């Protein structure tokens, strides 16, 4: 199974408000039933812990601020610093029975973060191979792509909602990834918050911009209600059409990936 190959990495991206975190949470829940999962919340406006029903006290951003502080004493050698930072990251990693969660947290403040970010990124990347799969809930839009902060990606899932802006952002993300030569084996478009009225129109919009919708998730007001009340999305009952559709997309992703490995 391909998900046992050195941290099969799934990047979930798209315009803000399209439902990236909802899909990310379902991917994490689904694949953690198959193997080990490292979940990464890379959105500064972190919502993934709440969606999963866990509490995270510290983030990578907190570590970064401590590292750059003149009051903190760290080794100047890069290898030693990597070891020190890796140890710090392991301290803040939320370890669950089915998956581990790392929250990136806030963006950089003032000061030079280039060297620190490089070492931190190396420390985080080195964790990937310890897991069967890695799911990254990205910040909205193109920022993470334009900064080239993404390692090799096995699957890029681009999420759109029922809007032309969502489709345009999806197209730009794919174009920018190719322009910057960011490696990803497969990219798939997922349409979220669909209704019978918008389903056909969005399929046509995607086709117009050279894309095809891999899977659709219907609009379900229970998702919004759970978000508003701070209830973990995993507690939605089996009658949720959005939950069922998202899990079917997860199943198809597993099937597609396994088939690709056989070829």
Helices and strands as residue ranges (DSSP letters): G 2-4, E 8-14, H 20-31, E 37-41, H 48-52, H 60-68, H 78-92, E 94-95, E 100-103, H 114-125, G 128-130, E 133-137, H 143-146, E 153-160, H 164-179, E 184-194, H 196-208, E 213-218, H 221-229, G 233-235, H 241-262
